[in-house]
Amino acid sequence: MKKIFLIAATILLITAIFCSCNKKSLSGTYTFGEGVNSSEVTLNEDGSFEFVFSPISSYLGVGKFTVSGDRLTLRTSDGQYHYVFRITDSGLVFDADASSDMLWFGEFADGALFN
């Protein structure tokens, strides 16, 4: 019985280590474009985000993000807007059809890659 417990505990430990090594954190800053035409999404470890749509915009999107499969959804804290991205190995791909229309002078369109 003691051997079975030891084997099971070892398997669980190895599985936990393997899973934690393969889980990539999304936290960081993802950018699209350059200069006046740039946009930036910052994802924080605590599940919050900041979305700078354009350097000329006075609106700063802030709120919480969720991940479901390969879909990242940003929901602003005022509850008025949401923005959806597909998570890829290259970065975040904007999904305009699933997102709010208001882009606050952002020059990005459907399929834009933020990396």
TORRO-994052 format. One record per residue (C-alpha): y, x, z; residue in three letters; residue number from 0. Coordinates in nm, 2 decimals, padded with zeros to 4 digits. Example, Ala and Ser with C-alpha at 12.3 -4.5 7.8 and 13.67 -1.06 7.14 Angstrom:
<recs>
        y        x        z     r     k
   -00.45    01.23    00.78   ALA     0
   -00.11    01.37    00.71   SER     1
</recs>
This chain:
<recs>
        y        x        z     r     k
    00.00    00.00    00.00   MET     0
    00.23    00.28    00.09   LYS     1
    00.17    00.45   -00.25   LYS     2
    00.24    00.13   -00.44   ILE     3
    00.57    00.09   -00.25   PHE     4
    00.66    00.45   -00.33   LEU     5
    00.58    00.41   -00.70   ILE     6
    00.78    00.09   -00.72   ALA     7
    01.08    00.25   -00.54   ALA     8
    01.07    00.55   -00.78   THR     9
    01.06    00.33   -01.09   ILE    10
    01.35    00.12   -00.96   LEU    11
    01.55    00.44   -00.89   LEU    12
    01.49    00.59   -01.23   ILE    13
    01.58    00.25   -01.39   THR    14
    01.90    00.23   -01.20   ALA    15
    02.00    00.59   -01.29   ILE    16
    01.91    00.53   -01.66   PHE    17
    02.11    00.20   -01.68   CYS    18
    02.42    00.35   -01.51   SER    19
    02.42    00.65   -01.75   CYS    20
    02.41    00.43   -02.06   ASN    21
    02.68    00.18   -01.95   LYS    22
    03.00    00.29   -02.12   LYS    23
    03.32    00.21   -01.94   SER    24
    03.58    00.03   -02.15   LEU    25
    03.87    00.15   -01.93   SER    26
    04.13    00.34   -02.12   GLY    27
    04.41    00.30   -02.37   THR    28
    04.34    00.18   -02.73   TYR    29
    04.61    00.22   -03.00   THR    30
    04.68    00.08   -03.34   PHE    31
    04.95    00.22   -03.58   GLY    32
    05.22    00.47   -03.51   GLU    33
    05.59    00.46   -03.40   GLY    34
    05.77    00.13   -03.44   VAL    35
    05.45   -00.02   -03.59   ASN    36
    05.23    00.07   -03.30   SER    37
    05.04   -00.15   -03.05   SER    38
    04.85   -00.05   -02.74   GLU    39
    04.59   -00.22   -02.52   VAL    40
    04.52   -00.06   -02.18   THR    41
    04.20   -00.17   -02.00   LEU    42
    04.18   -00.09   -01.62   ASN    43
    03.87   -00.05   -01.41   GLU    44
    03.96   -00.35   -01.20   ASP    45
    03.94   -00.59   -01.50   GLY    46
    04.31   -00.61   -01.56   SER    47
    04.49   -00.52   -01.89   PHE    48
    04.83   -00.45   -02.04   GLU    49
    04.89   -00.53   -02.41   PHE    50
    05.20   -00.38   -02.57   VAL    51
    05.22   -00.57   -02.89   PHE    52
    05.52   -00.37   -03.03   SER    53
    05.78   -00.12   -02.90   PRO    54
    06.05   -00.37   -03.01   ILE    55
    05.89   -00.66   -02.82   SER    56
    06.02   -00.76   -02.48   SER    57
    05.69   -00.94   -02.40   TYR    58
    05.43   -00.74   -02.22   LEU    59
    05.09   -00.91   -02.21   GLY    60
    04.92   -00.86   -01.87   VAL    61
    04.63   -01.04   -01.72   GLY    62
    04.25   -01.01   -01.68   LYS    63
    03.98   -00.93   -01.94   PHE    64
    03.62   -01.04   -01.97   THR    65
    03.33   -00.90   -02.17   VAL    66
    03.05   -01.11   -02.32   SER    67
    02.81   -00.91   -02.53   GLY    68
    03.03   -00.73   -02.78   ASP    69
    03.33   -00.96   -02.73   ARG    70
    03.63   -00.86   -02.53   LEU    71
    03.87   -01.14   -02.43   THR    72
    04.22   -01.07   -02.29   LEU    73
    04.37   -01.37   -02.11   ARG    74
    04.73   -01.34   -02.00   THR    75
    04.82   -01.41   -01.64   SER    76
    05.06   -01.69   -01.74   ASP    77
    04.76   -01.87   -01.90   GLY    78
    04.93   -01.92   -02.23   GLN    79
    04.77   -01.66   -02.45   TYR    80
    04.43   -01.50   -02.52   HIS    81
    04.33   -01.22   -02.76   TYR    82
    03.98   -01.14   -02.87   VAL    83
    03.83   -00.81   -02.99   PHE    84
    03.49   -00.70   -03.10   ARG    85
    03.37   -00.39   -02.92   ILE    86
    03.24   -00.12   -03.15   THR    87
    03.15    00.25   -03.12   ASP    88
    03.48    00.32   -03.30   SER    89
    03.70    00.11   -03.07   GLY    90
    03.82   -00.25   -03.05   LEU    91
    03.84   -00.47   -03.36   VAL    92
    04.10   -00.75   -03.35   PHE    93
    03.97   -01.10   -03.42   ASP    94
    04.27   -01.30   -03.53   ALA    95
    04.08   -01.63   -03.58   ASP    96
    03.97   -01.64   -03.22   ALA    97
    04.30   -01.52   -03.08   SER    98
    04.64   -01.68   -03.00   SER    99
    04.88   -01.68   -03.30   ASP   100
    05.17   -01.51   -03.11   MET   101
    05.17   -01.14   -03.18   LEU   102
    05.52   -01.05   -03.05   TRP   103
    05.62   -00.84   -03.35   PHE   104
    05.28   -00.66   -03.36   GLY   105
    05.20   -00.53   -03.71   GLU   106
    04.82   -00.56   -03.66   PHE   107
    04.61   -00.83   -03.84   ALA   108
    04.25   -00.95   -03.84   ASP   109
    04.01   -00.66   -03.84   GLY   110
    04.26   -00.40   -03.71   ALA   111
    04.09   -00.12   -03.53   LEU   112
    04.24   -00.01   -03.19   PHE   113
    04.09    00.33   -03.10   ASN   114
</recs>
